[in-house]
């Protein structure tokens, strides 16, 4: 399918339907998330890495879950979406830029799509492979925020498991154990899909 700037923007705003998510992730060669705003005086890889790896629809929707409360509570803000590509493009050139704010401005995200191979741009700029780069600015460490959200999500899932009586009884000790198991399980699943989240840069 042809991917429009609006489709890319919806994807980056973490609200894409499965068909768009699948189309965009198929064009994304890899991703990297940085803790902090872009510093033009530093090389890209000199920024502090939170998470990196391969992207697919599964780990995309895991990330969507982390931002779902912000959308539900009306605390998300779309800021801008720009096509910044030129007619002639080479590896590393910026193709698109997106900016969003979540949790009432507590988390601000500056996203860049970077070209991964040289081309003349004759295809109109929508079909090339790209690398996804995000700079995240937060009042606290983004790594801490994301893992706090994982703990919260794990607690919700663990509570549901306990209430359903699938694995453990409903006592407090079992609940805390279940939270830990679910938390580790989330990261194992992400690692299996190519996303390194536990220790930042490899």
C-alpha positions as MATLAB code, in Angstrom:
seq = 'XXXXXXXXXXXXXXXXXXXXXXXXXXXXXXXXXXXXXXXXXXXXXXXXXXXXXXXXXXXXXXXXXXXXXXXXXXXXXXXXXXXXXXXXXXXXXXXXXXXXXXXXXXXXXXXXXXXXXXXXXXXXXXXXXXXXXXXXXXXXXXXXXXXXXXXXXXXXXXXXXXXXXXXXXXXXXXXXXXXXXXXXXXXXXXXXXXXXXXXXXX';
ca = [
       0.000    0.000    0.000;
       1.068    3.588   -0.587;
       1.991    5.234    2.720;
       1.039    8.895    3.098;
       2.515   11.425    5.499;
      -0.760   11.212    7.445;
      -0.312    7.433    7.766;
       3.232    7.889    9.030;
       2.020   10.561   11.446;
      -0.740    8.306   12.825;
       1.822    5.537   13.229;
       4.192    7.798   15.149;
       1.355    9.135   17.290;
       0.896    5.474   18.356;
      -2.669    5.201   17.075;
      -2.217    3.301   13.802;
      -4.606    0.541   12.796;
      -2.976   -2.843   12.020;
      -2.844   -2.353    8.223;
      -0.913    0.915    8.577;
       1.297   -0.449   11.343;
       2.197   -3.442    9.190;
       2.914   -1.292    6.114;
       5.130    1.162    8.008;
       7.058   -1.439    9.992;
       7.818   -3.293    6.760;
       9.673   -0.156    5.570;
      11.547    0.381    8.845;
      14.965   -1.296    8.876;
      15.672   -0.610   12.567;
      14.912    1.797   15.397;
      16.717    3.563   18.217;
      15.276    5.627   21.088;
      17.432    8.215   22.858;
      16.970    9.627   26.350;
      17.046   13.386   25.884;
      16.650   15.985   23.132;
      18.817   15.991   20.019;
      22.119   17.782   20.567;
      23.404   19.094   17.231;
      26.914   19.340   18.680;
      27.039   15.583   19.309;
      27.164   12.618   16.968;
      23.923   10.667   16.948;
      25.365    7.599   18.687;
      26.827    9.818   21.421;
      23.321   10.293   22.814;
      22.136    8.028   25.621;
      20.350    5.001   24.152;
      17.189    3.719   25.841;
      16.160    1.000   23.423;
      17.094   -0.191   19.957;
      16.627   -3.081   17.539;
      14.099   -4.235   14.976;
      10.499   -3.105   14.823;
       7.377   -5.076   13.962;
       3.666   -4.825   14.659;
       3.980   -6.781   17.920;
       6.512   -4.545   19.657;
       4.865   -1.485   18.070;
       1.626   -2.254   19.914;
       3.517   -2.949   23.138;
       4.827    0.639   22.879;
       1.296    1.829   22.100;
       0.103    0.336   25.395;
       2.642    2.457   27.294;
       1.084    5.613   25.827;
      -2.557    4.495   25.827;
      -3.346    6.115   29.230;
      -2.152    9.462   27.849;
      -4.537    9.172   24.888;
      -7.452    7.972   27.013;
      -7.011   10.819   29.499;
      -6.743   13.416   26.704;
      -3.172   14.273   27.693;
      -1.579   13.670   24.268;
      -0.851   16.470   21.811;
       0.016   16.265   18.126;
       2.539   19.021   17.342;
       3.847   18.596   13.793;
       4.519   16.218   10.917;
       6.861   17.261    8.117;
       8.135   15.735    4.898;
      11.776   16.906    5.007;
      13.086   14.821    2.110;
      14.752   16.357   -0.910;
      14.658   15.045   -4.478;
      18.123   13.491   -4.191;
      18.632   11.436   -1.043;
      21.532    9.522    0.411;
      21.939    7.259    3.438;
      21.514    9.242    6.647;
      19.418   12.027    5.133;
      16.256   12.952    6.991;
      13.037   11.996    5.191;
      10.375   12.915    7.731;
      10.109   14.516   11.160;
       7.325   14.222   13.739;
       6.815   15.869   17.108;
       4.346   14.850   19.796;
       3.728   15.403   23.478;
       2.314   12.885   25.953;
       1.094   12.924   29.549;
       0.385   16.647   29.519;
       3.868   17.604   28.320;
       5.667   15.313   30.763;
       7.066   13.346   27.801;
       8.031   15.033   24.516;
       9.072   13.010   21.473;
      11.003   14.222   18.422;
      11.025   11.511   15.736;
      13.141   11.340   12.572;
      12.924    8.920    9.645;
      16.396    8.593    8.124;
      17.123    7.185    4.667;
      19.165    3.965    4.761;
      20.365    3.831    1.139;
      21.196    6.232   -1.679;
      18.518    6.974   -4.290;
      17.370    9.760   -6.572;
      13.911   10.185   -5.060;
      12.078    9.375   -8.303;
       9.605    7.161   -6.414;
       8.086   10.154   -4.641;
       9.636    9.625   -1.231;
       7.159    7.184    0.300;
       8.493    3.749   -0.545;
      12.096    3.714    0.652;
      13.427    1.872    3.651;
      14.157    4.108    6.616;
      15.670    3.987   10.075;
      13.489    5.255   12.927;
      15.227    7.580   15.404;
      13.426    9.093   18.400;
      14.701   11.681   20.873;
      12.649   11.632   24.062;
      12.669   14.457   26.574;
      11.131   13.867   29.981;
      11.201   15.452   33.433;
      12.706   12.189   34.681;
      14.760    9.545   32.896;
      12.736    8.111   30.000;
      14.232    4.723   30.860;
      12.767    5.025   34.367;
       9.401    6.203   33.003;
       9.123    3.359   30.485;
      10.015    0.717   33.047;
       7.593    2.233   35.559;
       4.880    1.877   32.895;
       5.966   -1.727   32.313;
       5.613   -2.394   36.053;
       2.162   -0.804   36.062;
       1.096   -2.834   33.024;
       2.519   -5.991   34.579;
       0.562   -5.318   37.775;
      -2.687   -4.953   35.799;
      -2.051   -8.196   33.880;
      -0.957   -9.996   37.064;
      -4.105   -8.858   38.898;
      -6.233  -10.166   36.027;
      -4.357  -13.494   36.114;
      -4.921  -13.758   39.863;
      -8.621  -12.906   39.622;
      -9.107  -15.465   36.882;
      -7.373  -18.092   39.020;
      -5.284  -19.298   36.080;
      -1.976  -19.874   37.880;
      -1.825  -18.605   41.452;
      -4.045  -18.057   44.449;
      -5.004  -14.507   45.389;
      -2.615  -13.863   48.278;
      -0.249  -10.876   48.296;
       2.937  -12.930   47.987;
       1.653  -14.686   44.875;
       0.533  -11.355   43.363;
       3.983   -9.794   43.721;
       5.545  -12.920   42.228;
       3.119  -12.810   39.324;
       3.949   -9.136   38.680;
       7.628  -10.070   38.486;
       6.953  -12.976   36.143;
       4.771  -10.867   33.836;
       7.344   -8.029   33.868;
      10.151  -10.364   32.800;
       7.811  -11.991   30.292;
       7.123   -8.642   28.600;
      10.849   -8.065   28.079;
      11.503  -11.603   26.907;
       8.745  -11.216   24.305;
      10.194   -7.884   23.169;
      13.691   -9.374   22.972;
      12.318  -12.241   20.862;
      10.909   -9.682   18.425;
      14.235   -7.859   18.136;
      13.833   -5.001   20.645;
      16.579   -4.571   23.260;
      14.923   -2.824   26.228;
      16.540   -4.131   29.391;
      19.980   -2.599   29.241;
      19.856    0.136   26.607;
      22.766    0.033   24.200;
      24.285   -3.296   23.341;
];
